[in-house]
Each structure stands twice: as structure tokens, then as C-alpha cells.
């Protein structure tokens, strides 16, 4: 029987997950309400053992490294107040863990993720087919190579980024919701994958391919050869059909090799516009890979130089936007030297390395490797697919070479730490 107290907690958990669709302000407010409520319940129920977990204390030590880097940064007056609030992510993970373990509502958690991802995917499909979504938001597109889905996010082109963060948990959620019907779970995964593809977010799609590689490897390890090769063949055929039927989609993914936001050496006309032309996959073999000539290369190489100049503790968390504009970085051998600056270097690991230095990077790496080791060991002992899908989501979204948003942002941070809280809720160990 569900008590009134449990019902309130369940509603809070559902609203927390739904808030990830509703913008940064709503998400931050819901995260705060959820965290404060759960912290109160931990204290009220005398469950102080949750405050004594090793992983939490490791994160608190990492938080002190962040604060030390902030206090020693020349930008501390701009950074201190913002960086003090970063502890909210660690508290959020603790609260999600407690909520799922204490109130046994992991199925509600997974079912809610299935519902919000399907809602977003259906709304995005409407926008893809008709140019406008259910709420009147038009598709964003100013060129044949760029017609981006935004769905309910307004002008923010993050549909693919959102779905790739949740597709792993949605997969196991759809499996459980359909009474362990593999066909329905596969249909869910295929539909969400299609929306990620047509969202034209290249990195989200690349991460999806990486996730598929890991899933296929797992199936082969389980000796499910027939199912694996059948899925690969069907996926390959459908991908070819989709690409050949959508010119904009085809050119968008070819643009990895034809414009400044890709990874190749690009030729420019007199107006400094890229003139590389790729009409088919065969043309890619003539492309010279030259990452440093891209916008991402400009950000990455600038971040590495900032790290070299601030080796031990970095330039300060969230300081990339200030540090990159200094004159000493104008002489880097980068094609887009005037566009080297951004709010962050578009890679989690380079962001930590450049802003918190080698001390912060080693601390973060130790925590992450320990997390992977512990959770992998737990899976090998329990063989829990719900746990494995959560671990898969984190592993894919923290892939070191991926182009990312900022690890400190509310959007990335909230979803990341919610997922971590879900994973650690399975283990009884510190």
C-alpha cells in the first residue's frame, strides 16, 4: 500500500525528471526542492549512514579541490559564488540514491524516463515531418546542411543530446513496462535512435553508434550471434534508406569533413567560406584529417595551452571564457585563432584539465575509475540489467574524446548526477 508520504516522494521524483524538459530555471528549482526534501527525510529517519559513504566523501574532497582552484584563480571574484553551488550535484546524486533505495521506486523512475523520452521523440517527429512541433516551434534551418530539431526546447538544438543521455535507461524501462517484451523494447530503442539521427546532432549520433557497438559486443559476449547480426543488418539497411531519402541529413553528416566544425582540412573561398564538396562516401577518402583547423580544434588546443600555463590547479573552474581571451593565446598555430574562445572547451576532460589543473584531473580520474571498477564488479556479481543500462549511459556520455557541453552546466550536471544516483542505488557497499 502506498502511503501519503510515499506518494509525495514519488511525485517529487517524477517532477524532478519531467523538469529536465522544462528549462534550466524549472530544473534548478525542482532539483533544489527534491534535494532539500530528501535531506530532511534522511535526517528525520536517522539514516546518517548515507552521509558516511566513501564515494560521497571522495566527492567532497574533490569539491574542496574545486574551491581551492577557485580561490587561487585570478578570476575568483567572478567564479566563487557560482562554484560554491557545484556541491548541489553531489547532494542530488545522494538524494536520488536514497530515494530509490528507501522507497523502492526505481520502476517509477524508469517508467517516467520512458514517458518523457517518448513524448520528446513524438513531438520531434512531428517537427521533422511538418516543420513545426505540437507547440508551434519551427524547425531550425538556414542551409541544406543544417535543419536542426528543437522540439519543446525552443531555439536550443539539444534534442539529440537529451535523448542520448536517457536512451539507455529508457531501453530497460520500456523492457520492464512491456512485461519484458523484447520486441517492444527494441522498437522503443529504434524510434529514439531514429530521432537522434534526424536531430542532426552529430556528436549525439556518434555516441549512439558507440553505444550500439557496446551493446552488440555485449550480445556477442552472451553468444547471441543470430540476433546481433540480424539487428546490425536491419539497422544498416534502414540507415542507408533514411540517408538517401533526406538530402539535408546526408549533407549534415558529411559536413564533418566539409566545414569548420568538423575534423578535416578545409579549403576556403575569398569570403572565407568552406568550399569542400562531398557528394558521396567515396569522396571522403580524398579528405585530409586536420582537426586543428576546426573550431573544436581551436577550443581543444587552447584548453591544452591553458593547462600548460596553469599546470597544478588550472585557471579556475568556469574560467575558460576569461582565460582564453588573453593575448598570449593569439600565437597558437590554429586556423580559427579568433574563434578559440567559448564559455567552455567543449570536452569534459579538457575542461577539468585546463580549469582545475593536474591535481583536479587526477582526483577526478581516480574517482571515475574507482566508480567504473566498483560498478562493473557489482554487475558481474549480480547480473542486473537495470544497473548495467545505467552504467552504459554514464560510460557513453563520459566518453573522453566526445565533444560536450560544460560539465558544470545545469543541463549536463543535473542529468549526469541523477543517473549516477540511480546507479549507486543498487550497491550496498561504500
C-alpha positions as CSV (number, residue, x, y, z in Angstrom):
1,X,0.0,0.0,0.0
2,X,1.3,3.4,-1.0
3,X,1.2,5.8,2.0
4,X,0.7,9.6,1.6
5,X,4.4,10.2,2.4
6,X,5.5,7.7,-0.3
7,X,3.1,9.3,-2.8
8,X,4.6,12.7,-2.2
9,X,8.2,11.4,-2.7
10,X,7.1,9.6,-5.8
11,X,5.6,12.8,-7.2
12,X,8.7,14.7,-6.4
13,X,10.8,12.1,-8.2
14,X,8.5,12.3,-11.3
15,X,8.5,16.1,-11.3
16,X,12.3,16.1,-11.0
17,X,12.6,14.0,-14.1
18,X,10.0,16.0,-16.0
19,X,11.7,19.2,-15.1
20,X,14.7,18.2,-17.3
21,X,12.4,19.0,-20.2
22,X,11.2,22.4,-19.0
23,X,14.2,24.6,-19.0
24,X,17.1,25.4,-16.7
25,X,15.1,27.6,-14.2
26,X,12.4,24.9,-13.6
27,X,15.0,22.2,-13.4
28,X,17.1,24.0,-10.8
29,X,14.0,24.8,-8.7
30,X,12.9,21.2,-8.8
31,X,16.4,19.9,-8.0
32,X,16.5,22.2,-5.0
33,X,13.1,21.2,-3.7
34,X,13.8,17.5,-4.2
35,X,17.2,17.6,-2.5
36,X,16.0,19.6,0.5
37,X,13.1,17.3,1.0
38,X,15.2,14.1,0.8
39,X,17.9,15.6,3.0
40,X,15.2,16.3,5.6
41,X,14.0,12.8,5.4
42,X,17.5,11.3,5.8
43,X,17.9,13.3,9.0
44,X,14.4,12.6,10.2
45,X,14.8,8.9,9.7
46,X,18.2,8.8,11.3
47,X,19.7,7.4,8.2
48,X,23.1,9.1,8.8
49,X,24.9,6.1,7.3
50,X,24.2,7.6,3.9
51,X,26.4,10.6,4.9
52,X,29.3,8.2,5.7
53,X,29.6,6.6,2.2
54,X,33.1,6.6,0.8
55,X,32.1,7.8,-2.6
56,X,30.4,10.9,-1.1
57,X,33.5,11.8,0.9
58,X,35.7,11.4,-2.2
59,X,33.4,13.9,-4.0
60,X,33.5,16.3,-1.1
61,X,37.3,16.2,-1.2
62,X,37.1,16.9,-4.9
63,X,34.8,19.8,-4.2
64,X,37.5,21.3,-1.9
65,X,40.0,21.0,-4.7
66,X,37.5,22.9,-6.9
67,X,37.2,25.6,-4.2
68,X,41.0,25.8,-3.8
69,X,41.4,26.3,-7.5
70,X,38.7,28.9,-7.4
71,X,40.3,30.8,-4.5
72,X,43.7,30.9,-6.2
73,X,42.3,31.9,-9.5
74,X,42.8,35.5,-10.7
75,X,39.1,35.4,-11.6
76,X,37.9,34.3,-8.1
77,X,35.6,37.4,-7.8
78,X,33.7,36.2,-10.8
79,X,33.8,32.5,-10.0
80,X,33.5,32.0,-6.3
81,X,29.7,32.4,-5.8
82,X,28.9,30.2,-8.9
83,X,31.4,27.5,-7.9
84,X,30.2,27.3,-4.3
85,X,26.9,25.9,-5.7
86,X,28.5,23.0,-7.5
87,X,28.1,20.8,-4.4
88,X,24.4,20.6,-5.3
89,X,25.2,18.0,-7.9
90,X,26.8,15.6,-5.4
91,X,23.9,16.2,-3.0
92,X,21.5,15.4,-5.8
93,X,23.2,12.1,-6.5
94,X,22.9,11.2,-2.8
95,X,19.3,12.1,-2.7
96,X,18.4,10.1,-5.8
97,X,20.3,7.2,-4.3
98,X,18.4,7.4,-1.0
99,X,15.0,7.9,-2.7
100,X,15.4,4.8,-4.9
101,X,16.8,2.6,-2.1
102,X,14.5,3.7,0.7
103,X,11.2,4.0,-1.2
104,X,11.9,1.2,-3.8
105,X,10.6,3.4,-6.7
106,X,13.2,2.5,-9.4
107,X,10.5,1.2,-11.7
108,X,8.7,4.6,-11.4
109,X,12.0,6.3,-12.2
110,X,12.5,4.2,-15.3
111,X,8.9,4.4,-16.5
112,X,9.0,8.2,-16.2
113,X,12.1,8.3,-18.4
114,X,10.3,6.2,-21.0
115,X,7.4,8.6,-21.0
116,X,9.4,11.8,-21.2
117,X,11.7,10.4,-23.9
118,X,8.7,9.1,-26.0
119,X,7.0,12.5,-25.6
120,X,10.0,14.4,-26.8
121,X,10.6,11.9,-29.6
122,X,7.0,12.1,-30.8
123,X,7.0,15.9,-30.7
124,X,10.3,15.9,-32.6
125,X,8.9,13.6,-35.2
126,X,6.0,15.9,-35.8
127,X,8.5,18.8,-36.2
128,X,10.7,16.7,-38.6
129,X,7.7,15.8,-40.8
130,X,5.8,19.0,-40.8
131,X,8.4,21.7,-40.0
132,X,6.7,22.7,-36.7
133,X,6.1,20.8,-33.5
134,X,3.0,20.4,-31.4
135,X,3.6,23.7,-29.6
136,X,4.3,25.8,-32.7
137,X,8.1,25.8,-32.6
138,X,9.6,25.7,-36.1
139,X,12.5,23.6,-37.2
140,X,15.8,25.5,-37.1
141,X,17.5,25.5,-40.5
142,X,19.3,28.1,-42.6
143,X,21.0,25.8,-45.1
144,X,20.6,22.4,-46.7
145,X,23.3,21.0,-44.4
146,X,21.6,22.3,-41.2
147,X,17.9,21.6,-40.3
148,X,18.0,21.0,-36.6
149,X,15.2,19.7,-34.4
150,X,14.4,21.7,-31.3
151,X,11.0,20.3,-30.2
152,X,9.9,21.9,-26.9
153,X,13.3,23.4,-26.2
154,X,12.6,26.5,-28.3
155,X,15.7,27.6,-30.0
156,X,18.0,25.2,-28.2
157,X,19.2,22.4,-30.5
158,X,19.6,19.8,-27.8
159,X,17.0,17.1,-28.7
160,X,19.7,14.6,-29.6
161,X,21.8,15.4,-26.6
162,X,18.9,14.9,-24.3
163,X,17.8,11.6,-25.8
164,X,21.3,10.1,-25.8
165,X,21.6,10.8,-22.1
166,X,18.5,8.8,-21.3
167,X,18.1,6.2,-24.1
168,X,20.0,3.5,-22.1
169,X,17.7,3.9,-19.1
170,X,14.7,4.2,-21.4
171,X,15.6,0.9,-23.0
172,X,15.4,-1.1,-19.8
173,X,12.4,0.9,-18.7
174,X,10.5,0.0,-21.9
175,X,11.5,-3.6,-21.4
176,X,10.0,-3.7,-17.9
177,X,7.0,-1.6,-18.8
178,X,6.1,-4.0,-21.6
179,X,6.3,-7.0,-19.2
180,X,9.8,-7.9,-20.6
181,X,8.7,-7.9,-24.2
182,X,12.0,-7.6,-26.2
183,X,10.3,-6.6,-29.4
184,X,8.6,-3.6,-27.8
185,X,11.9,-2.6,-26.1
186,X,13.7,-2.9,-29.5
187,X,11.0,-0.8,-31.2
188,X,11.4,1.9,-28.4
189,X,15.2,1.9,-28.9
190,X,14.9,2.1,-32.7
191,X,12.4,5.0,-32.6
192,X,14.6,7.1,-30.1
193,X,17.7,6.2,-32.2
194,X,15.9,7.5,-35.4
195,X,15.1,10.8,-33.7
196,X,18.7,11.2,-32.5
197,X,19.8,10.6,-36.1
198,X,17.4,13.1,-37.7
199,X,18.0,15.7,-34.9
200,X,21.3,16.3,-36.9
201,X,23.3,16.5,-33.7
202,X,26.4,14.8,-35.0
203,X,28.1,14.0,-31.6
204,X,24.8,12.6,-30.2
205,X,24.6,10.3,-33.2
206,X,28.3,9.3,-32.9
207,X,27.7,8.5,-29.2
208,X,24.7,6.4,-30.2
209,X,26.9,4.4,-32.6
210,X,29.4,3.9,-29.8
211,X,26.6,2.7,-27.5
212,X,25.4,0.3,-30.2
213,X,28.9,-1.0,-30.5
214,X,29.0,-1.7,-26.8
215,X,25.5,-3.3,-26.9
216,X,26.5,-5.6,-29.8
217,X,29.7,-6.5,-28.1
218,X,27.7,-7.5,-25.0
219,X,25.3,-9.6,-27.1
220,X,28.2,-11.3,-28.8
221,X,29.7,-12.0,-25.4
222,X,26.4,-13.6,-24.4
223,X,26.8,-15.7,-27.6
224,X,23.6,-14.2,-29.2
225,X,25.1,-14.2,-32.7
226,X,21.9,-14.6,-34.8
227,X,20.1,-11.7,-33.0
228,X,23.1,-9.5,-33.1
229,X,23.8,-9.8,-36.9
230,X,20.1,-9.5,-37.7
231,X,19.9,-6.2,-35.8
232,X,23.1,-4.9,-37.4
233,X,21.9,-5.8,-40.9
234,X,18.4,-4.2,-40.4
235,X,20.0,-1.1,-38.9
236,X,22.4,-0.8,-41.8
237,X,19.7,-1.1,-44.4
238,X,17.4,1.4,-42.7
239,X,20.2,3.9,-42.2
240,X,21.0,3.8,-46.0
241,X,17.3,4.3,-46.8
242,X,17.0,7.3,-44.4
243,X,20.2,9.0,-45.6
244,X,19.3,8.6,-49.3
245,X,15.8,10.0,-48.7
246,X,16.9,13.1,-46.8
247,X,19.4,15.4,-48.5
248,X,19.7,17.7,-45.6
249,X,20.5,14.8,-43.3
250,X,23.1,13.4,-45.6
251,X,24.9,16.8,-46.1
252,X,24.8,17.5,-42.3
253,X,26.8,14.4,-41.5
254,X,29.1,14.9,-44.5
255,X,29.8,18.3,-43.1
256,X,32.1,16.6,-40.5
257,X,34.6,16.7,-43.4
258,X,33.4,19.9,-45.2
259,X,33.2,22.7,-42.8
260,X,35.0,24.3,-39.8
261,X,33.0,22.4,-37.2
262,X,34.3,19.1,-38.5
263,X,37.7,17.3,-38.3
264,X,39.2,17.8,-41.7
265,X,41.4,20.3,-43.5
266,X,39.0,22.6,-45.3
267,X,39.6,24.8,-48.4
268,X,38.0,28.3,-48.3
269,X,37.0,30.8,-51.0
270,X,37.8,34.5,-51.0
271,X,35.0,35.1,-48.4
272,X,36.5,32.5,-46.1
273,X,33.6,30.1,-46.7
274,X,34.4,26.4,-46.9
275,X,34.3,25.1,-50.5
276,X,34.9,21.4,-49.8
277,X,32.2,19.3,-51.6
278,X,31.4,15.8,-50.7
279,X,28.6,14.2,-52.6
280,X,29.1,10.6,-51.5
281,X,31.0,8.5,-49.1
282,X,33.6,7.8,-51.8
283,X,34.7,11.4,-51.7
284,X,35.7,11.2,-48.1
285,X,38.8,9.2,-49.0
286,X,40.2,12.4,-50.6
287,X,39.8,14.4,-47.4
288,X,42.8,15.2,-45.2
289,X,42.0,14.9,-41.5
290,X,43.3,18.0,-39.8
291,X,41.5,18.6,-36.5
292,X,43.5,21.7,-35.6
293,X,41.9,23.6,-38.4
294,X,38.4,23.2,-37.0
295,X,36.5,25.2,-34.4
296,X,36.7,22.2,-32.0
297,X,40.4,22.0,-32.6
298,X,40.7,25.7,-31.7
299,X,38.9,25.1,-28.4
300,X,40.8,21.9,-27.5
301,X,44.3,23.3,-28.3
302,X,43.6,26.5,-26.4
303,X,42.5,24.4,-23.4
304,X,45.7,22.4,-23.5
305,X,47.8,25.5,-23.6
306,X,45.8,27.0,-20.7
307,X,46.6,23.7,-18.8
308,X,50.3,24.1,-19.6
309,X,50.3,27.6,-18.3
310,X,48.3,26.7,-15.1
311,X,49.6,23.2,-14.6
312,X,48.9,22.4,-10.9
313,X,45.5,23.9,-10.2
314,X,44.3,25.3,-13.5
315,X,43.0,28.7,-14.3
316,X,39.9,28.2,-12.1
317,X,36.6,26.3,-12.6
318,X,34.4,28.0,-15.3
319,X,37.3,30.4,-16.2
320,X,37.9,29.2,-19.7
321,X,35.8,32.1,-21.1
322,X,38.1,34.6,-19.4
323,X,41.5,33.0,-19.8
324,X,41.2,32.1,-23.5
325,X,40.9,35.8,-24.5
326,X,44.4,36.7,-23.2
327,X,47.0,37.8,-25.8
328,X,49.4,35.0,-25.1
329,X,47.0,32.6,-26.7
330,X,46.8,34.5,-30.0
331,X,50.0,32.9,-31.3
332,X,48.8,29.4,-31.3
333,X,49.0,27.5,-34.6
334,X,45.3,27.4,-35.1
335,X,43.3,28.3,-38.2
336,X,40.4,29.7,-36.2
337,X,42.5,31.5,-33.7
338,X,40.0,34.4,-33.4
339,X,37.3,31.8,-32.5
340,X,39.3,30.0,-29.9
341,X,37.2,31.4,-27.1
342,X,33.9,30.0,-25.8
343,X,32.2,29.5,-22.4
344,X,34.0,26.1,-22.2
345,X,36.3,24.0,-24.3
346,X,33.6,21.5,-25.4
347,X,35.2,18.5,-23.7
348,X,34.6,17.5,-20.1
349,X,38.2,16.2,-19.5
350,X,39.9,19.2,-21.2
351,X,37.6,21.5,-19.2
352,X,38.7,19.9,-15.9
353,X,42.4,19.8,-17.0
354,X,42.6,23.4,-18.1
355,X,40.5,24.8,-15.2
356,X,41.4,22.6,-12.2
357,X,44.8,21.5,-13.3
358,X,46.6,18.2,-12.9
359,X,45.5,17.9,-9.3
360,X,41.8,18.2,-10.1
361,X,42.2,16.0,-13.2
362,X,44.0,13.2,-11.3
363,X,41.4,13.4,-8.5
364,X,38.5,13.3,-11.0
365,X,40.1,10.4,-12.9
366,X,40.7,8.4,-9.7
367,X,37.0,8.8,-8.7
368,X,35.8,7.9,-12.1
369,X,38.0,4.8,-12.5
370,X,37.0,3.7,-9.0
371,X,33.4,4.2,-9.9
372,X,33.7,2.1,-13.1
373,X,35.6,-0.7,-11.3
374,X,33.2,-0.9,-8.4
375,X,30.1,-0.8,-10.5
376,X,31.5,-3.3,-13.1
377,X,32.4,-5.7,-10.3
378,X,28.8,-5.3,-8.9
379,X,27.3,-6.1,-12.3
380,X,29.5,-9.2,-12.7
381,X,28.3,-10.4,-9.3
382,X,24.5,-9.6,-9.7
383,X,24.0,-9.5,-13.5
384,X,21.4,-6.8,-13.0
385,X,20.3,-5.4,-16.4
386,X,18.8,-2.3,-14.8
387,X,22.1,-1.5,-13.2
388,X,24.0,-2.3,-16.5
389,X,21.9,0.1,-18.6
390,X,22.6,2.9,-16.2
391,X,26.3,2.2,-16.2
392,X,26.2,2.1,-20.0
393,X,24.6,5.6,-20.1
394,X,27.3,7.1,-17.9
395,X,30.1,5.4,-19.8
396,X,28.9,6.6,-23.2
397,X,28.1,10.2,-22.0
398,X,31.5,10.5,-20.3
399,X,33.5,9.1,-23.3
400,X,36.8,11.1,-23.2
401,X,37.0,12.1,-26.8
402,X,33.4,13.3,-27.2
403,X,32.6,16.9,-27.9
404,X,30.4,18.0,-25.0
405,X,28.8,20.9,-23.2
406,X,30.2,22.1,-19.9
407,X,30.3,19.6,-17.1
408,X,29.3,22.3,-14.7
409,X,26.1,23.3,-16.6
410,X,22.7,22.7,-15.0
411,X,21.5,20.7,-18.0
412,X,24.5,18.3,-18.2
413,X,25.2,18.2,-14.5
414,X,21.7,17.5,-13.3
415,X,21.1,14.6,-15.8
416,X,24.6,13.2,-15.1
417,X,24.2,13.2,-11.3
418,X,20.7,11.9,-11.4
419,X,22.0,8.9,-13.4
420,X,24.9,8.4,-11.1
421,X,22.5,8.4,-8.1
422,X,20.4,5.8,-9.9
423,X,23.5,3.5,-10.5
424,X,24.8,3.7,-6.9
425,X,21.4,2.9,-5.5
426,X,21.9,-0.7,-6.4
427,X,25.0,-1.3,-4.4
428,X,25.0,-1.7,-0.6
429,X,28.8,-1.2,-0.4
430,X,30.6,2.1,0.3
